[in-house]
Amino acid sequence: MAKANRPSPESTAFESAASCWLDESCQLFPETASKLGFHDFDPLLGANTPEVHRENIRLQARTLARLEAVPAAALNREECLDRRGLVARMRTGLFFDCELERWRTDPQIHCRSAIDSIFDLLLRAPGDPAAVLPAVESRLEKIPGFLQAGLACVRRPVPLWRDLALSACEGAVEFFQGLQTELAAVSGDPARTQRLLQGAIGGFQDFAGGLSRKAEGPAKGYAVGRVGFEFLIREQLGLDLSLNEARAAGLREIERQSHLLEKTARTLGRRPAYELLERAARGWTPGMPLLETYRQTTFALRERLRELDLVSLPGRESLRVLPVPAFLRNQFPTAAYSAPEPFSDDQTGVFWVNDLSLVQSSEAAKQREIRQHHGLALTCAHEAYPGHHLQFVVQFRHPSRWRRLFAHAIFYEGWTMWCERLAVEHGLVDDPLAKVVQIHDALWRAHRIVIDCGLQEGSLTPRAAARRLMQGVGFTKARATADVNWYTSSPTVPMSYLLGRLEVEALHERFVLRGDWSLRYFNDWLLSHGAIPFRWFA
């Protein structure tokens, strides 16, 4: 009888290092472990003290040393990709946590973690809060202490991030107040549930009060600097680009997409593209509430995708289309997506719609915000089918448990930009202006490349970045500001969208246009790798 294949010593060493990191990380941050699908951690919240964050730094350093001691040449191809992804995760984690100490300068980390700890539990049981009430109440009880520990971590917060954290605290109060009736109705002890909610509300109010009294850090403290930014481009995007080269690529794409936009617009009449889009948006009024319009469009796209056979559709997946909660309104673009839990059998994603018209006082302002959603069919293709939702559901069924953890934006955002192009060129979206909208959205992402570079080297302020979006792609001030707010804390993610699509287009030319692959085979092949940089596997 042939002997069973045994893992090599190097494979065993890699698996041991990765497993130790995951186990210890879950103990330090149980709320994150719960979100991954490890539900034994549901009632828990981490201590969130300075010592916890320092121990996390030590853990990442130990893990990186162990991973780097495993020679990649001794691993098989899939293990090499897993190792590379975990090495990148440790390196970037140490950069943000140790070198930049974001847990000290960005108070959003603490208040958002507290909010999400409850929000994620409720998201798991829509319409049935009783199913998660014990875990919710356990975490509610811990939130005041968690926030006080977080406040002790914060030193010299970046002014913009402090203001966003204060706004998030206001939204959290509104969020928890809104839960009182819902949770009390399913509680065996409504008075206790109310006390726990009030305690959590008081915790956010105390956090906001203490944060307001903290001495400010530098106004441009969000900037990682040229050297740091180029390090992140290598580790998070897998590209060998300097900051100046990335900016040059962005400027070239702005020029190219602007030319393409006007050329395409001329095929539809004599009007310039912006005038066509503005006129179409001005004349567009959804025949139903905006949220319902998104829902119907999304699921119609899924059925059309089945007919076109552009990519394989996995079974056992579901998607909900929901409004963005109040505490996230100022930090979300028009729409966003929350993936399912990587290690859960329940692969239900959430497509968030940010309808800023709901918080406008005048009818004119409401209509301006609604019109920002003109062309939403492409947004649905981007966020849902065949975009983010399809991609992450496929990734979370990868045979490697480590591959399920990776979230390199150049892949998942590059894929969605590719999906927008597919949607137009293959008739997934039926709209005479769809191509104009798609190119306009590519122009928006080209501006993001330039803005990302400017913000992170410190040559561009958030106000100037928002102004660029308002002037370059016609955003309202509210939408442009919300967009730029998250750019500041996510270096290299904004540029990942269009740079990622350019990577996919190069591979498509190589394997489909100049090779013999079918489009469906090509798309399935891309998705089979999970969200890692294209240069790592192609």
Secondary structure, DSSP 8 states (H G I E B T S, - for coil): --------HHHHHHHHHHHHHHHHHHHH-HHHHHHHT-GGGTT------HHHHHHHHHHHHHHHHHHHTS-GGGS-HHHHHHHHHHHHHHHHHHIIIIIS-HHHH-THHHHHHHHHHHHHHHHHSTT-GGGTHHHHHHHHHHHHHHHHHHHHH--S--HHHHHHHHHHHHHHHHHHHHHHHHHHHH-SSHHHHHHHHHHHHHHHHHHHHHHHTS----TTTT--HHHHHHHHIIIII-----HHHHHHHHHHHHHHHHHHHHHHHHTT-SS-HHHHHHHHHHT---SS-HHHHHHHHHHHHHHHHHHHTSS---SS-EEEEEE--GGGGGG--SEEEE---TT-S--EEEEEE--GGGG-SSHHHHHHHHHTTTTHHHHHHHHTSSSHHHHHHHHTT-SSTTGGG---HHHHHHHHHHHHHHHHHTTSS--TTHHHHHHHHHHHHHHHHHHHHHHHHTSS-HHHHHHHHHHHH---HHHHHHHHHHHHTSTTHHHHHHHHHHHHHHHHIIIIISS---HHHHHHHHHTT-SS-HHHH-
